[in-house]
């Protein structure tokens, strides 16, 4: 039997001139678009319009055109985008919203922010997206306060929108896409953001389409929703100093909009390169002999699966890894970046104890939280760097 090298032995075996591989390198993208970005920012400064204004109107127009939606409404962050979408859909205190527990905190915290109650269904173990089969048992009339379904396009892969649209229609529920990680992703040729009744995006600096600070937007094909969103993001006001209801201060600033408009010119190319880099990882791992069938033991990894209906923009490249935390420490010692999205599923977060979930309530999400590991991926990463990452994973399990 082959003896597994210990963590310390493997670390000592690292090449003396190990190539560092950052999880993300903003400087490479910035070097390509620096002049265009600075010129766009200068135009905003010259205009003296810093909140909303012409730069925001232009970005909203370009984004709506790219996504094939009737309206894009810019706001201050991706978290605010979810809150505004829920508020626009008139989700009220006491209502319930069904979503995934395997997502960033804002997916659920925004539900509580409108006074509603998150209801969690488990994920599909193959994609880690919300599983429609698990959702179906909640829309049989047993949850009369259920108002909306909010699938998340995790890691840039669209959830099964055919099924969620069917469930939403049958149960008369609003379908809200949490597309924070999926700008440019698609399901059966339709862009994420154009499929549900409403959709939300984050432009946080680490996203595939990113601002130079916080920013977000909500998209919709409903003029009624769009009008309400614009009012809600501006203190519930359509006319200055006249407030129809209590809204929020969540206006997109013009500098972020200008930066995003520049980056929109490149997003198709960047997404294509991310897909190429992800495919290269797949080939390297497939030839490495590391991919395991069935349940993970103490050695090896499993790859996630993208359905043929989906156009995956590979916002993250995530594997399921045996002894995930030990592997991550090993990679760190070799100066290779990695991240865990997400170490504690939402239903087990301390602040959501009042919902009544316990360990074992949603086993697939809990297993994913123990095994998922994101490896470095961005449009500018090199094949040499990717080979270093794969070799390091192989060395750990050797």
HUBEL-V473212 format. One line per field, one symbol per residue. ss: DSSP state (a for helix, b for strand, c for the rest). Layout:
ss=???
//
This chain:
ss=ccccccaaaaaaccccccccbccccaaaaaaaaaaaaaaaaaaaaaacccbcaaaaaaaaaaaaaaacccbbbbbccaaaaaaaaaaacccccccbbbbbcccccaaaaaaaacccbbbbbcbccccccbcaaaaacccccccccbbbbbcbcaaaccccaaaaaaaaaaaccbbbbbcccccccbbccbbccccccbbbbbcccccccccccccbbbbbccaaaaaaaaaacbccbbbccbbcccccbcccbaaaaaaaaaaaccaaaaaaaaaaaaaaaaaaaaaaccbcccccccccbbbccccccbbcccccbbbbbccaaaaaaaaaaccbcbbccccccaaacaaaaaacccccccaaaaaaaaabbbbcccccccaaaaaaaaaaaaaaac
//
